[in-house]
Amino acid sequence: MAPYAAAIRRAFIAAVLCTALTGCLSPAASIALALIPDGTFSTLLGNLQGVEDSNRKQLAELAAQNDWAGIARFAERNLAIDPTNADWWMVAGYAHTQLKQYPRANQAFAESVRLSPDNMDAWNMLGQSYRALGQPERAIRTFDNALRVSRESPMTYFLLGESFRDLERPDRAVTYYEQAAQRDPQFTEAWYALGQTYWRLDRHREYEQVVEVLRKIDARAADRLAALGVSSR
């Protein structure tokens, strides 16, 4: 992933995390927003190889109008012409996610993975769609399969941790948060989740170490994590 795209992803997910922490966003809405791979629809379009420039322009115009139903129809028209185009399935899944049509999004992402099994964004979005459907066990199996494709995606490890947290299994989640932070030392959300989980597991020394790491990456996230310890005393 290009540095610029990675920066967009981090900034977007940080905003989602902040909003969720302040209680303005439900957990289900947080999951839905996290389906966006790099933070913006334009970045998604830029990463798609199987969509012509003229179609990208039309998709961007529809997105600017928040016309997700129009984007879904546009994707479906193109899929009627070429149902083997994994990128159009990604666009369709994205649009159905924005429309909160999670079963249809899930089907689209599953087809994208089938057609492009080395696309980690597709795997991550498929796993997240299972979380949005309230199926964390299937999400875990999906992310496990993704790691068979590549063991280097920090986001996949992070989302595995989130899925185990859905199941109230912090003992399992912690390992994956550690892997995510190890692979991307600037991944604020992974460090934050790791610190939360250390605290929950009464591993307070490691929790405090994570707070200090976060101070060098994102001071506001570090302050929120430190407040967890203060409020729990």
N, C-alpha and C positions, 0 to 999 in steps of 0.2 A: 504494500500500500504506500502511495506517495506520502511524504511528510505532511503536505498540505491537507490531504484527505484524512490522515490520521488525526491532525489537529482539529479538524471539523468534527470528527467522530467524538473525540474526547470532550470538546466544548458542548456538544449537543447532549451527550449522556450526562455530563455534569449538571446541565440545566435541568434535565429530567430528574436526576437524583435530588437536587436541591428542592425542586417543586414537590416531590414526593415526601421529602423530610418535613416540609412545612405544612403538610396536610392538605394541600390544594389539589392533589391528584390522587385518585384511588390506585391501589396496587394493580388492578386490571388495566387501567389507563397507562400506567407506567410501563407495563409489559408491552402494550400495543405500540407505544411510542418507541420502545427499544427495538422494535422490528426494523426500524430504519437502519440500514447498515453503516453509513458513514455520516449521518446527520442531516442530509438534505436530499431532496429528490433529484436536484441537479447533479449532485455528486454520484448518485446511483446511475443516472443517465450517462455520465461521463465514463463510468466503469463498464458499461455494457458494450460488447463488441458486435453483437448481432442485430443492432438497431441502426438503420440508416440515419444520416444527419437530418434529412428532411423530417423524418418521423420524430427524432429527438426534439426538433424545434417545436413541432405541434404538441408533443407531450409537455414540454416546458410551458407552453402557452396555457394548456389546460390546467397544469399544476398551479400556475400563477392565479388562476380563477378558482382554485380549490375544487375543480370539477373532477372529483375522483370517479364518479359514475361514468363520466365521459372517457376518462383514461381507461377504465375497465372495459368499456365497449370498444375503444380503439385497440386495446391489446387483443381482445377476443376476435376482432375482425382480422388482425394480422395472424393470429393463431389458426384461424380458419383456412388461411392461405398456406401457412407453414407451421403445423403443430409440433414440429421437432425443434423449434427455436426456443432454447432454454431461457434466453434473455426476455422474450415476451412473456413467458410464464412468470418470471420475476416481477415484471411490471404489473401484470395482472394480480399477482399475490399482494404486492404493495398497495395497489388501489383497493382491493377488497379489505385489506387491513384498515385503511383509512375510513372505509365505510362500515367498519366493525362487523364485517361478514367473515368471521374467523374460520368457519369450516371451508368456505370457498378459497380463502387465502391459503389455508393449510394444503388443500388439494393442488393449488397452483405451485406452491413452493416444493411440494413433493415431486411434482412433474419436472420442475427445474432441476432438482437434485438428480432425478433419474437420468435426465438428458445430459447433465453436466456434473458428474459426481466428484470432480475436483474443485468445484466452486465453494469455497468455505463460507462466503456470504449467504449462499443459498442454504447450506446446511444450518447455519446459525439462525436464519430467518424461519426455517422449517421447525427447528427446535423451539424457538420462541412462540411460534404459532400454537404448538402443543401446550405451552404454558398458558397462553391466552385462552385456550379451550379448557383449562383446568385439568390437564393431563401431564403432571410433572414426571411420572414414570416414563411415559413415551418420549418426553423431552430428553430425559437422561439417556435413553437408548439411542436417540437421534444424535446427541452430542458425542456419545461414545463412538458411534459409527463415524462421525466426522473426524474424530481423533485418529481413526484408522487411516484416514486420507492424509491428514497432516497433523503432527503433534506440536506444531509451532504457532498455532493461533491463540494469542492471549485471550481474545474474546470468547472462544469456545470454552476454555477452562473457566473463565469467569461465569459464563452462562450455566455451565455444569454446577458450579457452586451455588448459583441462584436457584437452580432446580432442586438441589438437595435442601436448600433453605426452605423452599416451598413445602417440602416434606417434613420440616422440623427436624432435620438431621445435620445440625451444625458440626458434628464430629466428622461427617463426610465432606461437608461444604468447605471446611477450612483447607483441606488439601488442595482443592482446585483453585481457591482464591490465592493460595501461596504460589501455585504454578503460574497463574495469570500475572501476578505482580513480578515474579521472577523473570518472566519472558518479556514484560514491558514495564520497566521500573518507573515510567511516568504515568502509568495507568491509575489515575486517582481513584476511580470507583472500585477497582480491585483492592487497593490498599484500604480504603474505607470499609468495605465489606469484610476484609480480613481482620481489621481492628475490632469491628463489631462482634465478629465471631469469636475472636480470642477472649473478649470480655465475657461473652455469654458462656464460654467454656471455663471461666475462672482462670484463664492464663493471663493474669494481669501484667506480668513483666513484659510479655510479648506485645500485649495491647499498648503499653506505654512506649515501646520501641516503635510501633507502627505510627503512633501519634507524632513522634519526632521525625520519622521519615516523611510523613505527610506535610509537616511544616516546611519542608524544602520544596515540595511540589505544589501544594495548594493550601495556603494558610487558613482559608475559611473552612475547608473540609477538615483540617486538623482541629480547628476550634470546635466544630460540631462533634467530632469524635471525642475530643477531650471532655466536652460537656456531658457526654454519655456517662463517663466515669464519675463526674461530679454529682450528677442527678441520681446515680444509683447508690451513692454512699448513705 
